Amino acid sequence: MGVQVGNRNIRWIETFCRVPEGKFVGQPVRLRPFQRKIIRAIYDSPTRRAIISFGRKNAKTTLAGFLCLLHLAGPEAKRNSQLYSAAQSRDQAAILFKLMCQMIRMSPDLDAAITIRESSKVLVCEEIGTTYRALSAEATTAYGLSPVFVVHDELGQVVGPRSELYDALETASAAQESPMSVIISTQAPSDSDLLSLLIDDAKGGHDKRVKLFLYSAELEADAFDVKSIKQANPAFGDFMNKEEVLAQAETAKRMPSAEAAFRNLVLNQRISKSNPFVPPNVWKANGGEPSPDAFRDGQMRIGLDLSAKQDLTAAVMVARDADNIAHVQCHFFAPEQGVVERSKRDRVPYDLWAQQGLLTLTPGASVDYEWVAVRLAEICEDSDVSVIKFDRWRMDMLKQELEKLGIELPLEPHGQGFKDMSPALEALESDLVNHRIRHGMHPILTWCASNAIAVADPAGNRKLDKSKSSGRIDGMVALAMAIGALEEAPQQFVSGRIVAL
């Protein structure tokens, strides 16, 4: 790579490539300033990974096609090399392949140099010996390959911190002298998703060979203002349909149920399309570290959400300080048996959390409630716990363990229906909006928060629900019960009974 390599590649694209679709279809490519900036930054200095992220309809996939062709038949091509694009579904994988085929067929020079194999989604430049193939996560994982160039298309669709296809392709590049990966996607909805982790790592600047091109509207800004739209959409008013985007903004403004999707897909904000109970910016604003003094000096409340056979058990403790700030400590439990499989199923690193001391794994295939009973007893012995609010689900099993161990705890049931949960959610929401919580961005609690949505009954009462089947919300349910208990009359534990002061 040299100082002029970026301009050389720009000239090649504009000489040999054609616009594959849209209002300029068939015309020679004229790269826009933001596209030129990205290409120069990638090729004018060593690049191992480039992360390109902006809103939908800014020609992300088209730009990825240009880069693939550069490495397949252009000046970046290396003799007998393998190129791949990776997507989460066969349909998504087919989109980039189709665009590249259109570019090739509309360019006499590329059409003469590249052979298209439609059925296998393969492109071959026989003169150089280069091969491109489109892969999807639905197919057999790509072990045994040796790619020199990879495009990870819409990596934001990966839920959780791991993707077997991504890992296989990235580790397979180790045999190459100077491999390159390009990630091109709108943002993922959660901080714990793979793309978010890669973006956050790139922001840290730990590896100068990782280049980040992130176009995103500020979370605090007016979502429907043209300025916000332009921040996430460099092609706005150019080849991106300005009127259509503004119409989408008006629809999202009128219909709150459409706002989250608009923010994620158009404004490229890291926010769930399912309208989470706690917006990410609000959760982060409450992410300060809890103070140990709050738990020594004040009464604690605990919310306890027991698990089904393979779910999380959550015990969340809260205590208010003199400034009315609620400080949070968490204890999570899960069964040790099958933890690797559950990590893959739920797409979160249960095994890593356990190694980090964030999650207690109990022996067997289901949570051993003896461990939970002993831990709760230790907490109550060390701290002034006024009440433990619990979900009745499976509580009989915990009580059996408590009786066997001769342990008495200040237990009090908390209904999980709309009527009982709504006041607790209101109290939690008030604390969050007013930045009166310090949860320390605990990874498991943060994951639970990203999964939790609020559903309402006809009277407007609310309770928490899961936004997706694999997402756990146990920590948020426990936090809501504990915060709700803080709003109730002060209580005192006396010989296994709760009495109001």
C-alpha positions as CSV (number, residue, x, y, z in Angstrom):
1,M,0.0,0.0,0.0
2,G,1.1,3.5,-0.8
3,V,-0.1,7.1,-0.6
4,Q,-1.6,6.9,-4.1
5,V,-3.2,3.5,-3.8
6,G,-6.5,4.8,-2.8
7,N,-6.8,7.1,-5.7
8,R,-5.7,4.4,-8.1
9,N,-8.5,2.1,-6.8
10,I,-11.0,4.9,-7.1
11,R,-10.0,5.4,-10.8
12,W,-10.3,1.7,-11.4
13,I,-13.8,1.5,-10.0
14,E,-14.9,4.6,-11.9
15,T,-13.4,3.2,-15.1
16,F,-14.7,-0.4,-15.1
17,C,-17.8,-0.5,-12.8
18,R,-21.3,0.5,-13.6
19,V,-24.2,1.5,-11.3
20,P,-26.1,-1.8,-10.8
21,E,-29.5,-0.4,-9.9
22,G,-31.5,2.8,-8.9
23,K,-32.0,6.0,-10.8
24,F,-28.4,6.0,-12.2
25,V,-28.5,2.3,-13.3
26,G,-26.1,1.5,-16.1
27,Q,-24.1,4.7,-15.8
28,P,-20.4,4.8,-15.1
29,V,-19.8,5.0,-11.3
30,R,-19.0,8.4,-9.9
31,L,-18.0,7.8,-6.3
32,R,-19.3,10.3,-3.8
33,P,-16.9,12.2,-1.4
34,F,-17.8,9.9,1.5
35,Q,-17.1,6.8,-0.6
36,R,-13.8,8.2,-1.8
37,K,-12.8,9.1,1.8
38,I,-13.5,5.5,2.9
39,I,-11.5,3.9,0.1
40,R,-8.5,6.2,0.6
41,A,-8.5,5.5,4.3
42,I,-8.6,1.7,3.7
43,Y,-5.9,1.5,1.0
44,D,-3.5,4.4,1.8
45,S,-2.3,2.8,5.0
46,P,-2.2,-0.9,6.3
47,T,-5.7,-2.2,7.0
48,R,-6.7,-5.5,8.6
49,R,-10.3,-4.7,9.2
50,A,-12.6,-1.9,8.0
51,I,-16.0,-1.3,9.7
52,I,-18.4,0.7,7.6
53,S,-21.7,1.6,9.2
54,F,-24.5,4.0,8.1
55,G,-28.2,3.9,7.6
56,R,-30.1,1.9,5.1
57,K,-30.2,2.8,1.4
58,N,-26.8,4.5,1.4
59,A,-25.4,1.9,-1.1
60,K,-23.5,-0.1,1.5
61,T,-23.8,-3.3,-0.4
62,T,-22.9,-1.6,-3.7
63,L,-19.7,-0.2,-2.1
64,A,-18.9,-3.7,-0.8
65,G,-19.4,-5.0,-4.4
66,F,-16.9,-2.4,-5.7
67,L,-14.3,-3.5,-3.1
68,C,-14.8,-7.2,-4.0
69,L,-14.3,-6.6,-7.6
70,L,-11.1,-4.6,-6.8
71,H,-9.7,-7.8,-5.2
72,L,-11.2,-10.2,-7.7
73,A,-10.1,-8.6,-11.0
74,G,-8.7,-5.2,-10.2
75,P,-5.4,-3.8,-9.0
76,E,-5.8,-5.4,-5.5
77,A,-6.2,-8.9,-6.9
78,K,-3.6,-11.5,-5.7
79,R,-2.9,-14.5,-7.8
80,N,-4.8,-17.6,-6.9
81,S,-6.5,-16.0,-3.9
82,Q,-9.9,-16.7,-2.3
83,L,-12.5,-14.0,-1.7
84,Y,-15.7,-14.5,0.3
85,S,-18.7,-12.5,1.4
86,A,-20.6,-13.7,4.5
87,A,-24.2,-13.0,5.4
88,Q,-26.6,-14.4,8.0
89,S,-29.1,-15.8,5.5
90,R,-29.0,-17.1,2.0
91,D,-31.2,-14.3,0.8
92,Q,-28.8,-11.7,2.2
93,A,-25.8,-13.5,0.7
94,A,-27.5,-13.5,-2.7
95,I,-28.0,-9.7,-2.7
96,L,-24.3,-8.8,-2.9
97,F,-23.7,-11.6,-5.4
98,K,-26.5,-10.3,-7.6
99,L,-25.2,-6.7,-7.5
100,M,-21.8,-7.9,-8.5
101,C,-23.2,-9.9,-11.4
102,Q,-25.1,-6.8,-12.6
103,M,-21.9,-4.7,-12.5
104,I,-20.0,-7.4,-14.4
105,R,-22.6,-7.8,-17.1
106,M,-22.9,-4.1,-17.7
107,S,-19.1,-3.7,-18.1
108,P,-17.6,-5.2,-21.3
109,D,-14.2,-5.4,-19.7
110,L,-15.4,-7.1,-16.5
111,D,-17.7,-9.4,-18.4
112,A,-14.8,-10.6,-20.5
113,A,-12.6,-11.2,-17.5
114,I,-15.0,-12.8,-15.0
115,T,-17.0,-16.0,-15.2
116,I,-20.3,-16.1,-13.4
117,R,-21.5,-19.4,-11.9
118,E,-25.1,-18.6,-10.8
119,S,-26.0,-21.8,-9.1
120,S,-23.1,-21.9,-6.7
121,K,-22.9,-18.1,-6.3
122,V,-19.3,-18.1,-7.5
123,L,-17.3,-15.6,-9.6
124,V,-13.9,-16.6,-11.2
125,C,-11.2,-14.5,-12.8
126,E,-9.3,-17.3,-14.6
127,E,-6.5,-15.1,-15.8
128,I,-5.4,-14.2,-12.3
129,G,-6.8,-17.4,-10.6
130,T,-9.0,-15.5,-8.1
131,T,-12.3,-16.9,-6.9
132,Y,-15.1,-15.2,-5.0
133,R,-17.9,-17.1,-3.2
134,A,-21.0,-15.9,-1.3
135,L,-21.5,-17.8,2.0
136,S,-24.3,-17.7,4.5
137,A,-24.6,-18.8,8.2
138,E,-27.4,-21.1,7.1
139,A,-24.9,-23.3,5.2
140,T,-22.1,-25.5,6.5
141,T,-19.6,-23.4,8.4
142,A,-16.6,-22.3,6.4
143,Y,-13.8,-24.2,8.0
144,G,-10.8,-25.2,5.7
145,L,-10.9,-22.0,3.7
146,S,-8.0,-19.5,3.3
147,P,-9.4,-16.1,2.4
148,V,-7.3,-13.1,1.6
149,F,-10.4,-10.8,1.4
150,V,-13.7,-11.1,3.2
151,V,-16.8,-8.9,3.3
152,H,-19.1,-9.5,6.3
153,D,-22.4,-8.2,5.0
154,E,-25.0,-6.8,7.6
155,L,-23.1,-8.2,10.6
156,G,-25.4,-6.2,12.7
157,Q,-28.0,-9.0,12.3
158,V,-25.8,-11.3,14.5
159,V,-27.5,-11.5,17.9
160,G,-25.1,-11.9,20.8
161,P,-21.3,-11.6,20.8
162,R,-20.5,-14.7,18.7
163,S,-20.9,-15.9,15.1
164,E,-19.4,-19.2,14.1
165,L,-19.2,-18.1,10.4
166,Y,-17.4,-14.8,11.4
167,D,-15.0,-16.6,13.7
168,A,-14.3,-19.3,11.0
169,L,-13.5,-16.8,8.3
170,E,-11.4,-14.5,10.5
171,T,-9.3,-17.3,11.9
172,A,-8.9,-18.8,8.5
173,S,-7.1,-15.6,7.2
174,A,-4.1,-16.3,9.4
175,A,-2.3,-18.1,6.6
176,Q,-2.3,-15.0,4.5
177,E,0.4,-12.3,4.6
178,S,-1.9,-9.3,4.5
179,P,-5.6,-10.4,4.8
180,M,-8.3,-7.8,4.8
181,S,-11.9,-7.9,6.2
182,V,-14.6,-5.4,5.5
183,I,-17.6,-5.2,7.7
184,I,-20.5,-3.3,6.2
185,S,-23.7,-3.0,8.1
186,T,-26.2,-0.9,10.0
187,Q,-25.7,-1.0,13.7
188,A,-26.8,-3.9,15.9
189,P,-29.5,-3.1,18.4
190,S,-27.6,-4.1,21.6
191,D,-24.2,-3.3,23.2
192,S,-23.7,-7.1,23.7
193,D,-24.0,-8.0,20.0
194,L,-20.9,-8.8,17.9
195,L,-20.9,-5.7,15.7
196,S,-21.3,-3.4,18.7
197,L,-18.3,-5.1,20.4
198,L,-16.2,-4.7,17.3
199,I,-17.2,-1.0,16.9
200,D,-16.5,-0.2,20.6
201,D,-13.1,-1.9,20.3
202,A,-12.3,0.1,17.2
203,K,-13.3,3.3,19.0
204,G,-10.6,2.5,21.5
205,G,-7.9,2.7,18.8
206,H,-6.1,-0.3,20.1
207,D,-5.1,-1.5,16.6
208,K,-4.2,1.2,14.0
209,R,-5.0,-1.4,11.2
210,V,-8.7,-1.3,12.2
211,K,-10.5,1.5,10.5
212,L,-14.0,2.6,11.6
213,F,-16.4,4.6,9.5
214,L,-19.5,5.2,11.7
215,Y,-22.3,7.5,10.6
216,S,-24.9,7.6,13.3
217,A,-27.3,10.2,14.6
218,E,-26.7,11.3,18.2
219,L,-29.1,9.5,20.6
220,E,-29.9,12.7,22.5
221,A,-30.7,14.6,19.3
222,D,-34.2,15.1,17.7
223,A,-34.7,11.9,15.9
224,F,-37.0,13.6,13.2
225,D,-34.8,16.6,12.5
226,V,-33.1,16.7,9.1
227,K,-29.7,17.3,10.8
228,S,-30.0,13.9,12.6
229,I,-31.0,12.1,9.4
230,K,-27.9,13.6,7.6
231,Q,-25.6,12.4,10.3
232,A,-26.4,8.8,9.6
233,N,-27.0,9.0,5.9
234,P,-24.2,10.5,3.8
235,A,-26.2,9.9,0.6
236,F,-29.3,11.8,1.9
237,G,-30.5,14.1,-0.8
238,D,-28.2,12.6,-3.4
239,F,-29.0,9.0,-4.6
240,M,-31.0,8.4,-1.4
241,N,-34.6,9.4,-1.8
242,K,-35.0,12.5,0.4
243,E,-38.8,12.6,0.2
244,E,-39.2,9.0,1.1
245,V,-36.9,9.2,4.1
246,L,-38.7,12.3,5.4
247,A,-42.0,10.5,5.0
248,Q,-40.7,7.6,7.1
249,A,-39.7,10.2,9.7
250,E,-43.2,11.6,9.8
251,T,-44.7,8.1,10.1
252,A,-42.4,7.3,13.0
253,K,-43.2,10.6,14.7
254,R,-47.0,9.9,14.5
255,M,-46.6,6.2,15.5
256,P,-44.4,5.6,18.5
257,S,-44.3,1.9,17.7
258,A,-42.4,2.7,14.5
259,E,-39.8,5.0,16.2
260,A,-37.4,2.4,17.4
261,A,-37.1,0.8,13.9
262,F,-36.6,4.2,12.3
263,R,-33.9,5.0,14.8
264,N,-32.1,1.7,14.2
265,L,-32.4,1.3,10.4
266,V,-32.5,5.0,9.2
267,L,-30.6,6.9,12.0
268,N,-28.2,3.9,12.5
269,Q,-28.5,4.1,16.3
270,R,-27.8,1.2,18.5
271,I,-31.4,0.6,19.7
272,S,-33.7,-2.3,19.6
273,K,-36.5,-2.3,17.0
274,S,-38.8,-3.7,19.6
275,N,-39.0,-0.5,21.7
276,P,-37.1,-1.6,24.9
277,F,-38.4,-0.6,28.3
278,V,-35.1,1.3,28.9
279,P,-33.6,3.1,25.9
280,P,-29.8,2.4,25.7
281,N,-28.9,6.1,26.3
282,V,-31.0,6.2,29.5
283,W,-29.5,2.9,30.7
284,K,-25.9,4.1,30.1
285,A,-26.7,7.4,31.9
286,N,-27.4,5.3,35.0
287,G,-24.3,3.2,34.6
288,G,-22.1,4.7,37.3
289,E,-20.4,2.4,39.8
290,P,-22.5,1.5,42.9
291,S,-20.9,2.6,46.2
292,P,-20.2,0.0,48.8
293,D,-21.0,2.6,51.5
294,A,-24.7,2.6,50.4
295,F,-25.0,-1.0,51.3
296,R,-23.2,-0.6,54.7
297,D,-25.2,2.5,55.8
298,G,-28.7,1.9,54.6
299,Q,-31.4,-0.7,54.5
300,M,-31.3,-3.0,51.5
301,R,-34.1,-4.5,49.4
302,I,-33.7,-7.5,47.3
303,G,-35.7,-8.6,44.3
304,L,-35.6,-12.4,43.7
305,D,-36.6,-14.0,40.4
306,L,-36.2,-17.7,40.4
307,S,-35.7,-19.6,37.2
308,A,-37.2,-22.4,35.2
309,K,-34.9,-25.4,34.7
310,Q,-32.3,-23.8,32.4
311,D,-33.0,-20.0,32.9
312,L,-31.2,-17.5,35.1
313,T,-32.0,-17.0,38.7
314,A,-31.5,-13.4,39.7
315,A,-31.1,-11.7,43.1
316,V,-30.7,-8.0,42.7
317,M,-30.0,-5.8,45.7
318,V,-30.6,-2.1,46.0
319,A,-30.0,0.5,48.7
320,R,-30.5,4.3,48.6
321,D,-28.0,6.8,49.8
322,A,-28.5,10.2,51.3
323,D,-28.9,11.7,47.8
324,N,-31.7,9.3,47.0
325,I,-29.5,7.4,44.5
326,A,-30.3,3.7,44.3
327,H,-27.1,1.6,44.2
328,V,-27.4,-1.9,42.7
329,Q,-25.6,-5.2,43.2
330,C,-26.4,-8.4,41.3
331,H,-26.1,-12.1,41.9
332,F,-27.0,-14.4,39.0
333,F,-27.2,-18.2,39.1
334,A,-27.4,-20.8,36.3
335,P,-26.9,-24.6,36.0
336,E,-23.4,-25.7,35.1
337,Q,-24.5,-28.6,32.9
338,G,-25.1,-27.6,29.3
339,V,-23.7,-24.0,29.8
340,V,-21.8,-24.1,26.5
341,E,-24.9,-25.2,24.6
342,R,-27.0,-22.5,26.3
343,S,-24.3,-19.9,25.5
344,K,-24.8,-20.8,21.8
345,R,-28.6,-20.9,22.1
346,D,-29.0,-17.6,23.8
347,R,-25.9,-16.1,22.0
348,V,-24.4,-14.7,25.2
349,P,-21.2,-15.8,27.0
350,Y,-22.5,-17.6,30.1
351,D,-19.2,-19.5,30.3
352,L,-17.1,-16.3,30.1
353,W,-19.4,-14.5,32.7
354,A,-18.9,-17.4,35.0
355,Q,-15.1,-17.2,34.6
356,Q,-15.3,-13.5,35.4
357,G,-17.2,-14.1,38.6
358,L,-20.4,-12.4,37.3
359,L,-22.4,-15.7,37.2
360,T,-22.5,-18.6,39.7
361,L,-22.8,-22.0,38.0
362,T,-24.4,-24.6,40.3
363,P,-23.9,-28.3,39.8
364,G,-26.4,-30.2,37.7
365,A,-28.8,-29.5,34.9
366,S,-31.0,-27.0,36.8
367,V,-30.2,-24.3,39.3
368,D,-29.5,-25.8,42.8
369,Y,-31.5,-23.7,45.1
370,E,-29.4,-24.6,48.1
371,W,-26.7,-22.4,46.6
372,V,-29.2,-19.6,46.3
373,A,-30.4,-20.1,49.8
374,V,-26.9,-20.0,51.3
375,R,-26.0,-16.9,49.3
376,L,-29.1,-15.0,50.4
377,A,-28.4,-16.0,54.0
378,E,-24.9,-14.6,53.7
379,I,-26.2,-11.3,52.3
380,C,-28.8,-11.0,55.1
381,E,-26.1,-11.8,57.7
382,D,-23.7,-9.2,56.4
383,S,-26.2,-6.4,55.6
384,D,-29.4,-4.8,56.8
385,V,-31.9,-6.4,54.4
386,S,-35.4,-5.3,55.2
387,V,-37.3,-7.4,52.7
388,I,-36.8,-9.9,49.8
389,K,-39.5,-9.5,47.2
390,F,-40.0,-12.7,45.3
391,D,-41.8,-14.1,42.3
392,R,-43.9,-17.1,43.5
393,W,-42.7,-19.2,40.6
394,R,-40.8,-22.2,42.0
395,M,-40.6,-20.5,45.4
396,D,-41.8,-23.7,47.1
397,M,-38.5,-25.4,46.1
398,L,-36.4,-22.6,47.6
399,K,-38.4,-22.7,50.8
400,Q,-37.7,-26.4,51.1
401,E,-34.0,-25.7,51.0
402,L,-34.3,-22.9,53.5
403,E,-36.1,-25.2,55.9
404,K,-33.5,-27.9,55.5
405,L,-30.8,-25.4,56.3
406,G,-32.7,-23.8,59.1
407,I,-32.5,-20.4,57.5
408,E,-35.2,-17.7,58.0
409,L,-35.3,-14.8,55.5
410,P,-37.5,-11.7,55.2
411,L,-39.4,-13.0,52.3
412,E,-42.5,-11.3,50.8
413,P,-44.3,-12.4,47.6
414,H,-44.6,-9.9,44.7
415,G,-47.2,-10.6,42.1
416,Q,-46.1,-10.6,38.5
417,G,-49.3,-9.5,36.8
418,F,-50.1,-6.0,35.5
419,K,-51.6,-4.8,38.8
420,D,-48.6,-5.6,41.0
421,M,-45.8,-5.0,38.6
422,S,-47.0,-1.6,37.2
423,P,-46.1,0.4,40.4
424,A,-42.7,-1.2,40.5
425,L,-42.1,-0.3,36.9
426,E,-43.2,3.3,37.5
427,A,-40.7,3.6,40.4
428,L,-37.9,2.1,38.3
429,E,-38.7,4.3,35.3
430,S,-38.7,7.4,37.4
431,D,-35.3,6.5,38.9
432,L,-33.9,5.8,35.4
433,V,-35.3,9.0,33.8
434,N,-33.9,11.1,36.7
435,H,-30.5,9.3,36.7
436,R,-31.0,8.1,40.2
437,I,-29.6,4.5,39.7
438,R,-26.0,3.2,39.8
439,H,-25.9,-0.2,38.2
440,G,-22.3,-0.2,37.0
441,M,-23.2,-1.5,33.6
442,H,-23.2,-5.1,34.9
443,P,-23.0,-7.2,31.7
444,I,-25.8,-9.6,32.6
445,L,-28.2,-7.0,34.0
446,T,-27.5,-4.8,30.9
447,W,-28.3,-7.8,28.6
448,C,-31.6,-8.3,30.6
449,A,-32.4,-4.6,30.1
450,S,-31.9,-4.8,26.4
451,N,-34.3,-7.8,26.2
452,A,-37.1,-6.2,28.3
453,I,-40.1,-4.5,26.8
454,A,-43.1,-3.2,28.6
455,V,-46.6,-4.4,27.7
456,A,-49.8,-2.8,28.9
457,D,-53.3,-4.0,29.8
458,P,-56.4,-1.9,28.7
459,A,-56.2,0.1,31.9
460,G,-52.6,1.2,31.2
461,N,-51.0,-1.0,33.8
462,R,-47.6,-2.4,32.7
463,K,-45.4,-5.4,33.2
464,L,-42.1,-6.6,31.6
465,D,-42.0,-9.0,28.7
466,K,-39.3,-10.6,26.6
467,S,-38.5,-9.0,23.3
468,K,-37.3,-12.3,21.8
469,S,-37.6,-15.9,22.8
470,S,-33.9,-16.5,23.7
471,G,-33.6,-13.2,25.7
472,R,-33.7,-13.3,29.5
473,I,-35.2,-10.5,31.5
474,D,-34.9,-12.1,35.0
475,G,-32.4,-9.4,36.2
476,M,-34.8,-6.6,35.2
477,V,-37.8,-8.2,36.9
478,A,-35.7,-8.6,40.1
479,L,-34.5,-5.0,39.8
480,A,-38.0,-3.7,39.4
481,M,-39.3,-5.6,42.4
482,A,-36.4,-4.3,44.5
483,I,-36.8,-0.7,43.4
484,G,-40.6,-1.0,44.0
485,A,-39.9,-2.2,47.6
486,L,-37.8,0.9,48.2
487,E,-41.0,3.0,47.7
488,E,-43.0,1.1,50.2
489,A,-43.2,1.8,53.9
490,P,-40.0,1.0,55.9
491,Q,-40.1,-2.5,57.3
492,Q,-38.2,-4.5,59.8
493,F,-37.5,-8.2,59.9
494,V,-38.3,-9.9,63.2
495,S,-38.0,-13.6,63.7
496,G,-39.0,-14.6,60.2
497,R,-41.8,-12.0,60.0
498,I,-42.1,-8.7,58.2
499,V,-43.6,-5.8,60.3
500,A,-44.2,-2.2,59.3
501,L,-42.4,0.4,61.3
